[in-house]
Amino acid sequence: MPGQRSRLKLFPVLALAIFLLPVIAGLLFTWAPAFGYLSAVGSTRLSLEPLNALLHHPSLPGALRSTLVSGLGASLFSLVLALWITAALYGTRLWAIIQMSLAPLLSLPHAAFAIGFTFLIAPSGWLIRAVSPYPSGFVYPPDWTTAGDPWAISLTLTMLCKETPFLLLMIFSGLSRIDIRRTIWIGRSLGYRRLRIWTRLIIPQLYPMLRLPLLAVLAYSLSVVDLAYIIGPSLPPTLAVLIDRWFNSPEISNRFIGAAGALLLLFVTLVCIGSALALEYVISKVGSRKILDGRRASPFELFFPTGAPYAVVLLGVNLLSIIALLLWSVTRTWRFPHFFPSRFSLSNWTTSINQLIEPCWVSGLAALLSCVLAIIIVIGCFENEQKLARAKKASISQRSLWIIYLPLLIPQISFLFGIQVVLVFFHLEGTWAALVWIHLVFVLPYVFLTLATTYRSYDQRYSYVGKTLCGGPLRTFFRIKLFILAKPILFSMAVGFGVSIAQYLPTLYVGAGRFTTITTETVSLASGSDRRIMAVYALSQLALALAGYLTAIILPAIMFRKRQAMQN
């Protein structure tokens, strides 16, 4: 037992090392060029010239504006929409439909959704075709900028549609820790209306569990690159895209400006996170007085029925985006303003199938390896945590939860260049070990997040009974505990698998151009003009991510087909 306990202590240390080493090294080796130091190109003197060049760059004001509009707008509206849908629909039939739809929604990769959403809102998209030529009168596509608009509104809407399901998943997880039915019953017995019950009694308990996921959404929205390439503004682009272009420019001097831009983006992100925390503090102070004002109803109750239309629109947009991808993938001729293609063909798939094999294989293998390693480390951390809890000792994983989120709270572009420099120095760039490791950095937080609530709520009495029947703790763990927790473990692995499939920047910077994944190919094709091939690659990306969720559903059904109690 002492040896087993000492081995378990290694898991949280390993988890923290996986996060801290790449992030710290990446930040340091990105900051150095921001101050003029990059020994690889012979620049060994510190200078403020890169920062000065960045601040005087003509594209900076527009890039900052697009970044703040899309990042802050998507984060705020996705939180409001997720809470509004929850408060308005909890306990209804539509709420159950939303719960069942979450897995397909989360399996839809950001890049695939962005391409499908572009097919909907483009001037020649499906929505315009639905009203053309009557009643709109459009015989030709209108000269509108709906996708890639300079104010990044289309990018904001895209991230809103993708981040709201993630926050809904976090809300589901948080509500499982609250006695929600009793809270609603108490509120009603005191005369409170539904909105007041949620704003005064439930959301104050729920929000602390949403704080870190919301900050992760904020950091992601401010620094997203693949979506910004597909549906974001181009002249100027968002700050993250501008930095990526500088880092990949053949002109060496642009690398220094890119490093300075990465430092600026990190500063902007930290300021936004700090502002969000300060705003939360102010709202909590003001709200603590409002809670005691005795008012039972709110004028906003009139808008409560809008929760259902919002949910339907959210589900509908995702479904229509997938349908648009399916139609374009089998289209041969689809002229404007026809609502459906005039000629169908499978030639888009037959001509692309050979080119799809390698990207899908690389993506699938990297995702499988990273999510398997992640689940082993996460389970080890939880087991160590529970052993320490039984011994009345503090746990590293409990004390350092914010470190688990560190790669999600810092813009990827702010430390990936530094990681690339380190890997080049050690001749590890473009290796499978480096690729799986960098994917693990981003997969592990999501696996930890999705599994934490269920694993920590496991009833240890099952294990106590198992030890009396099966023998030692290891045998009980594998034969009892893992079987009971098989469904949530597989679901967490499916989430991690999907996260790995969607990685774009880490694959580019660490892969050194030697790995072509389905995501890198999809994003590169998104700048082309052939919608049919774009749809084929986007659907292939979706199918690969969806395979993980289907496995998480089908495998337990097969394993427990003769155990009715395990089917729930």
C-alpha positions in Angstrom: 0.0 0.0 0.0 2.7 2.6 0.8 4.3 1.9 -2.6 1.0 2.2 -4.4 0.3 5.5 -2.6 3.7 6.9 -3.5 3.1 5.9 -7.2 -0.2 7.8 -7.2 1.6 10.9 -6.1 3.4 11.0 -9.4 0.2 11.5 -11.4 -0.6 15.1 -10.2 3.1 16.0 -10.5 3.1 14.6 -14.0 -0.1 16.5 -14.9 1.3 19.8 -13.6 4.6 19.2 -15.4 2.7 18.7 -18.7 1.1 22.1 -18.3 3.8 24.1 -16.7 6.8 23.1 -18.8 5.5 23.9 -22.3 3.6 27.1 -21.2 6.5 28.6 -19.2 9.1 27.6 -21.8 6.9 28.8 -24.6 6.2 32.1 -23.0 9.9 32.8 -22.2 11.1 31.9 -25.7 8.3 34.0 -27.2 9.0 37.0 -25.0 12.7 37.0 -25.8 12.2 37.9 -29.6 9.7 40.5 -28.5 12.6 42.4 -27.0 14.9 41.8 -29.9 16.7 38.6 -28.7 16.7 35.6 -31.0 20.2 34.0 -31.1 19.2 31.6 -33.9 19.3 34.5 -36.4 22.2 36.3 -34.7 20.2 38.9 -32.8 21.6 38.9 -29.3 21.0 42.5 -28.1 17.9 43.5 -26.2 15.9 46.2 -27.9 12.4 47.8 -27.8 12.4 48.1 -31.6 9.9 45.1 -32.2 7.4 46.6 -29.7 7.8 50.0 -31.4 7.3 48.5 -34.8 4.2 46.7 -33.6 2.6 49.8 -32.1 3.2 51.8 -35.3 1.9 49.0 -37.6 -1.1 50.3 -39.6 -3.0 47.1 -39.2 -2.9 47.1 -35.4 -5.9 49.3 -34.5 -8.3 47.4 -36.8 -6.9 44.0 -35.6 -7.4 45.0 -32.0 -11.0 46.2 -32.7 -11.9 42.9 -34.5 -10.3 40.9 -31.7 -12.2 42.7 -28.9 -15.5 42.8 -30.7 -15.5 39.1 -31.5 -13.9 37.9 -28.3 -15.9 39.9 -25.8 -19.1 39.7 -27.7 -19.0 35.9 -28.2 -18.1 35.3 -24.6 -20.7 37.6 -23.1 -23.6 36.5 -25.4 -22.8 32.8 -25.1 -22.9 33.0 -21.3 -26.2 35.0 -21.3 -27.7 32.7 -23.9 -26.7 29.5 -22.1 -28.1 30.8 -18.8 -31.2 32.1 -20.4 -32.0 28.8 -22.2 -31.3 26.9 -18.9 -33.5 29.1 -16.8 -36.4 29.2 -19.3 -36.4 25.6 -20.4 -35.2 23.5 -17.4 -37.5 20.6 -16.8 -39.3 20.9 -20.2 -39.3 18.5 -23.1 -37.1 20.9 -25.1 -34.6 20.8 -22.3 -34.4 17.0 -22.6 -33.9 17.4 -26.4 -31.1 19.9 -25.8 -29.4 17.4 -23.4 -29.6 14.7 -26.0 -28.3 17.0 -28.7 -25.2 18.2 -26.8 -23.0 15.3 -27.9 -23.6 15.9 -31.6 -23.2 19.6 -31.2 -19.9 19.3 -29.3 -18.6 16.7 -31.9 -19.0 19.3 -34.7 -15.5 20.8 -35.0 -15.2 24.5 -35.1 -13.7 24.6 -38.6 -16.3 22.3 -40.1 -19.1 24.4 -38.5 -17.5 27.6 -39.7 -17.5 26.4 -43.3 -21.1 25.2 -43.1 -22.2 28.5 -41.4 -20.4 30.3 -44.3 -22.5 28.3 -46.8 -25.6 29.6 -45.0 -24.9 33.3 -44.6 -22.8 34.0 -47.6 -24.3 36.3 -50.3 -24.8 33.2 -52.4 -25.6 31.1 -49.4 -28.6 29.0 -48.6 -30.5 31.6 -46.6 -30.4 34.1 -49.5 -31.3 31.4 -51.9 -34.4 30.6 -49.7 -35.9 34.1 -50.6 -34.5 34.3 -54.2 -35.6 35.3 -56.7 -38.9 35.8 -54.8 -39.6 37.8 -52.6 -36.1 39.3 -52.5 -35.8 39.9 -56.3 -32.2 38.7 -56.4 -31.3 37.0 -59.6 -27.6 37.3 -58.8 -25.9 37.2 -55.4 -26.1 40.6 -53.6 -23.0 42.6 -53.1 -23.0 42.1 -49.3 -20.2 41.3 -46.9 -21.9 38.8 -44.6 -19.0 36.4 -44.1 -15.7 38.0 -43.2 -17.2 41.4 -42.4 -14.7 44.0 -41.2 -16.5 44.3 -37.8 -16.1 40.5 -37.2 -19.8 40.1 -36.6 -20.0 36.8 -38.5 -17.0 35.5 -36.5 -18.8 36.5 -33.3 -21.9 34.6 -34.4 -19.9 31.6 -35.3 -18.2 31.4 -31.9 -21.5 32.1 -30.2 -23.1 29.1 -31.8 -20.1 26.9 -30.9 -19.4 28.1 -27.3 -23.0 28.1 -26.1 -23.2 24.2 -26.2 -20.0 24.0 -24.3 -21.2 26.3 -21.6 -24.5 24.3 -21.5 -22.5 21.2 -20.9 -20.7 23.0 -18.0 -24.1 24.1 -16.7 -25.4 20.5 -16.8 -22.4 19.5 -14.8 -22.9 22.3 -12.3 -26.6 21.6 -11.8 -25.8 18.0 -10.9 -24.1 19.4 -7.7 -27.1 21.5 -6.7 -30.4 20.2 -5.3 -32.2 22.0 -8.1 -35.7 20.6 -7.6 -35.8 21.4 -3.9 -34.4 24.9 -4.5 -37.2 25.6 -7.1 -39.8 24.2 -4.7 -38.6 26.5 -1.8 -38.5 29.5 -4.1 -42.1 28.8 -5.3 -43.3 28.3 -1.7 -41.9 31.8 -0.9 -43.8 33.3 -3.8 -40.9 33.9 -6.2 -41.5 33.7 -10.0 -39.3 31.4 -12.1 -36.9 34.1 -13.2 -36.4 35.3 -9.6 -35.8 31.8 -8.5 -33.0 31.4 -11.0 -31.4 34.8 -10.5 -31.6 34.9 -6.7 -31.2 31.2 -5.7 -29.7 29.1 -8.4 -27.3 31.1 -10.5 -25.4 32.4 -7.5 -24.7 28.8 -6.6 -24.0 27.8 -10.2 -21.7 30.6 -11.4 -18.6 29.7 -9.3 -18.6 26.3 -11.2 -18.8 28.2 -14.5 -16.1 30.8 -13.8 -13.1 28.8 -15.2 -14.9 27.5 -18.2 -16.1 31.0 -19.0 -12.6 32.4 -18.7 -11.4 29.6 -21.0 -14.1 30.6 -23.5 -13.0 34.3 -23.3 -9.3 33.4 -23.8 -10.2 31.2 -26.8 -12.5 33.7 -28.4 -9.8 36.5 -28.2 -7.1 34.3 -29.7 -8.8 31.9 -32.2 -7.0 31.5 -35.5 -8.6 28.8 -37.5 -12.1 30.3 -37.3 -10.7 33.7 -38.0 -9.1 32.4 -41.2 -12.3 30.9 -42.4 -15.0 33.5 -41.5 -13.1 36.4 -39.9 -12.2 39.7 -41.4 -9.1 39.8 -43.7 -8.1 43.5 -44.1 -7.1 43.8 -41.4 -7.6 40.3 -39.8 -7.9 39.7 -36.1 -4.7 40.1 -34.0 -4.1 36.4 -33.6 -4.2 35.9 -37.4 -1.9 38.9 -37.9 0.6 37.4 -35.4 0.4 34.0 -37.2 1.2 35.7 -40.5 4.2 37.5 -39.0 5.5 34.3 -37.5 5.2 32.4 -40.8 6.6 35.3 -42.9 9.8 34.6 -44.9 11.0 38.0 -43.7 13.0 37.4 -40.5 12.2 40.8 -39.1 8.5 40.0 -39.0 9.2 37.2 -36.4 10.2 39.9 -33.9 7.0 41.8 -34.6 5.1 38.6 -34.3 6.6 37.9 -30.9 5.8 41.5 -29.8 2.2 40.9 -31.0 2.0 37.7 -29.1 3.0 39.6 -25.9 0.4 42.2 -26.6 -2.3 39.6 -27.2 -1.4 37.9 -23.9 -1.6 41.3 -22.2 -5.0 42.0 -23.8 -6.3 38.6 -22.7 -5.1 39.0 -19.1 -6.7 42.5 -19.0 -10.0 41.1 -20.2 -9.9 38.2 -17.7 -9.1 40.6 -14.9 -11.9 42.9 -16.0 -14.3 39.9 -16.1 -13.3 39.0 -12.5 -13.6 42.6 -11.4 -17.1 42.9 -13.0 -18.0 39.6 -11.3 -17.0 41.1 -7.9 -19.0 44.3 -8.5 -22.1 42.3 -9.6 -21.8 40.0 -6.5 -21.7 43.1 -4.2 -24.6 44.8 -5.9 -26.5 41.5 -6.2 -26.1 40.6 -2.6 -28.2 43.6 -1.7 -30.7 43.0 -4.5 -31.3 39.4 -3.3 -32.7 40.8 0.0 -35.0 43.4 -1.6 -38.1 41.1 -1.3 -39.3 41.5 -4.9 -41.0 38.3 -6.1 -41.3 39.1 -9.8 -39.3 40.8 -12.5 -40.4 42.8 -15.7 -38.0 40.5 -17.6 -40.4 37.6 -17.0 -42.2 38.9 -20.2 -39.1 37.8 -22.2 -38.8 34.4 -20.6 -40.8 32.6 -23.4 -38.0 33.6 -25.8 -35.8 30.9 -24.4 -37.4 28.3 -26.5 -36.9 30.2 -29.8 -33.3 30.8 -29.0 -32.7 27.1 -28.3 -34.5 26.2 -31.5 -32.4 28.7 -33.5 -29.2 27.4 -31.9 -30.1 23.8 -32.8 -31.4 24.8 -36.2 -28.3 26.7 -37.3 -26.0 23.8 -36.4 -28.3 21.3 -38.2 -28.6 23.5 -41.3 -24.8 24.0 -41.4 -24.4 20.2 -41.5 -27.1 19.8 -44.2 -25.4 22.5 -46.3 -22.1 20.7 -46.0 -23.8 17.4 -47.1 -25.5 19.1 -50.1 -22.3 20.8 -51.3 -20.3 17.6 -50.9 -22.5 15.8 -53.4 -23.2 18.7 -55.7 -22.1 18.9 -59.3 -24.0 22.0 -60.4 -25.7 24.5 -58.1 -26.3 27.8 -59.7 -27.8 30.8 -57.9 -30.7 31.4 -57.1 -31.7 27.7 -57.1 -32.5 26.4 -53.6 -31.3 22.9 -54.3 -28.5 21.6 -56.6 -29.6 20.9 -60.1 -27.2 18.0 -60.5 -25.8 15.6 -58.0 -22.6 13.6 -58.1 -20.3 11.5 -55.9 -17.3 12.5 -57.9 -16.2 15.0 -55.1 -15.8 12.1 -52.7 -14.2 9.7 -55.2 -11.6 12.2 -56.3 -10.8 13.2 -52.7 -10.8 9.8 -51.0 -7.1 9.1 -51.6 -6.1 12.5 -50.3 -8.2 12.0 -47.2 -6.6 8.8 -46.0 -3.3 10.2 -44.6 -4.8 13.3 -42.8 -7.6 11.2 -41.2 -5.1 8.5 -40.2 -2.7 11.1 -38.6 -5.5 13.0 -36.9 -7.1 9.8 -35.6 -3.9 8.3 -34.2 -2.7 11.5 -32.6 -6.2 12.0 -31.0 -6.3 8.4 -29.8 -2.9 8.5 -28.2 -3.4 11.9 -26.5 -6.8 11.0 -25.1 -5.6 7.6 -23.8 -2.7 9.3 -22.0 -4.9 12.0 -20.7 -7.5 9.6 -19.2 -4.7 7.6 -17.5 -3.2 10.8 -16.0 -6.6 12.2 -14.9 -7.8 9.0 -13.3 -4.4 8.8 -11.5 -4.9 12.4 -10.2 -8.4 11.6 -9.0 -7.3 8.4 -7.2 -4.5 10.3 -5.5 -7.0 13.0 -4.5 -9.4 10.5 -3.0 -6.6 8.7 -1.0 -5.5 12.1 0.4 -9.1 13.0 1.2 -9.4 9.8 3.2 -6.2 10.7 5.0 -7.5 14.2 5.7 -4.8 15.8 3.6 -5.0 18.5 1.0 -4.8 17.5 -2.6 -2.5 19.0 -5.3 -5.3 18.7 -7.9 -7.8 20.5 -5.7 -5.4 23.3 -4.7 -4.0 23.8 -8.2 -7.2 23.5 -10.3 -6.4 26.8 -12.1 -3.1 25.3 -13.3 -5.1 22.6 -15.1 -6.8 25.4 -17.1 -3.5 27.3 -17.8 -3.2 26.2 -21.5 -6.8 27.2 -22.0 -6.4 30.7 -20.3 -3.4 31.7 -22.3 -3.6 32.4 -26.1 -2.1 29.5 -28.0 -0.2 31.9 -30.3 1.4 33.5 -27.3 3.5 30.4 -26.4 3.5 28.0 -29.4 6.3 29.9 -31.2 8.5 29.6 -28.1 7.7 25.9 -27.9 8.7 25.6 -31.6 12.0 27.3 -30.8 12.7 24.8 -27.9 11.8 21.8 -30.0 14.1 22.9 -32.9 16.9 23.4 -30.4 16.5 19.8 -29.2 15.8 18.4 -32.7 12.3 17.2 -31.7 10.3 19.3 -34.1 8.2 17.2 -36.5 8.2 14.0 -34.4 5.3 12.0 -33.2 6.3 12.4 -29.6 6.2 16.2 -29.9 2.8 16.1 -31.8 1.1 13.8 -29.2 2.6 15.8 -26.3 1.4 19.2 -27.6 -2.1 17.7 -28.2 -2.1 16.3 -24.7 -1.5 19.8 -23.3 -4.9 20.9 -24.7 -6.7 17.6 -24.4 -6.0 16.9 -20.7 -7.9 20.0 -19.3 -11.1 19.0 -21.1 -10.8 15.4 -20.0 -10.3 16.6 -16.4 -13.2 19.0 -16.6 -15.7 16.6 -18.0 -14.8 13.7 -15.7 -14.3 15.6 -12.5 -17.9 15.8 -11.2 -18.8 12.2 -11.9 -15.6 10.6 -10.7 -15.6 12.6 -7.4 -19.2 11.7 -6.7 -18.5 7.9 -7.0 -19.9 6.0 -4.0 -16.9 4.4 -2.4 -19.1 1.8 -0.7 -19.1 -0.1 -4.0 -15.3 -0.5 -3.7 -15.5 -1.5 0.0 -17.9 -4.3 -0.9 -15.8 -5.2 -3.9 -12.7 -5.6 -1.7 -14.5 -8.1 0.4 -15.6 -10.1 -2.7 -12.7 -9.6 -5.2 -9.6 -9.2 -3.1 -7.1 -6.4 -3.3 -7.6 -2.7 -4.2 -6.2 -3.0 -7.8 -8.6 -5.9 -8.6 -11.5 -4.0 -7.1 -10.5 -0.9 -9.1 -10.4 -2.6 -12.5 -13.4 -5.0 -12.0 -15.8 -2.7 -10.0 -14.9 1.0 -10.2 -13.9 1.2 -13.8 -16.9 -0.7 -14.9 -19.3 1.6 -13.0 -17.6 4.7 -14.3 -17.1 3.3 -17.9 -19.7 5.6 -19.5 -18.4 8.9 -18.1 -14.8 7.8 -18.7 -15.6 7.0 -22.4 -17.5 10.2 -22.8 -14.5 12.2 -21.4 -12.3 10.4 -23.8 -14.6 11.3 -26.7 -14.5 14.9 -25.7 -10.7 14.7 -25.6 -10.7 12.9 -28.9 -12.7 15.7 -30.5 -10.5 18.4 -29.0 -7.4 16.8 -30.5 -9.1 16.4 -33.9 -9.8 20.2 -33.9 -6.2 21.3 -33.0 -4.9 23.6 -35.7 -2.1 25.9 -34.5 -0.4 23.3 -32.3 -0.1 20.9 -35.2 1.3 23.6 -37.5 3.9 24.9 -35.1 5.1 21.6 -33.6 4.6 19.4 -36.7 7.1 21.4 -38.7 5.0 20.7 -41.9 5.6 16.9 -41.6 2.1 16.1 -40.4 -1.0 16.9 -42.4 -4.2 16.5 -40.3 -7.7 16.7 -41.4 -8.0 20.1 -39.6 -5.0 21.7 -41.2 -6.1 20.5 -44.6 -9.7 21.8 -44.0 -8.6 25.2 -42.9 -6.1 25.6 -45.8 -8.9 24.6 -48.3 -11.3 27.1 -46.7 -9.5 30.0 -48.5 -10.2 28.3 -51.9 -13.2 28.7 -54.2 -14.3 25.1 -54.6 -17.1 24.7 -52.0 -17.6 21.1 -53.0 -14.1 20.0 -51.9 -14.3 22.2 -48.8 -17.5 20.4 -47.8 -15.9 17.0 -48.3 -13.0 17.8 -46.0 -15.3 19.5 -43.4 -17.6 16.4 -43.3 -14.6 14.1 -43.0 -13.4 16.2 -40.0 -16.9 15.9 -38.5 -17.1 12.2 -39.1 -13.8 11.6 -37.4 -14.8 13.6 -34.3 -18.3 12.0 -34.3 -16.7 8.6 -34.3 -15.3 9.2 -30.9 -18.8 10.1 -29.5 -20.4 7.1 -31.2 -17.8 4.8 -29.7 -18.6 6.2 -26.3 -22.3 5.4 -26.8 -22.0 2.0 -28.6 -19.2 0.4 -26.5 -21.0 0.6 -23.2 -24.2 -0.7 -24.8 -22.3 -3.7 -26.0 -20.3 -4.2 -22.8 -23.5 -4.0 -20.6 -26.0 -5.5 -22.9 -26.8 -8.2 -20.3 -26.7 -5.8 -17.3 -29.9 -3.8 -17.3 -28.9 -1.6 -14.3 -25.7 -0.5 -16.1 -27.8 0.8 -19.1 -28.9 3.9 -17.3 
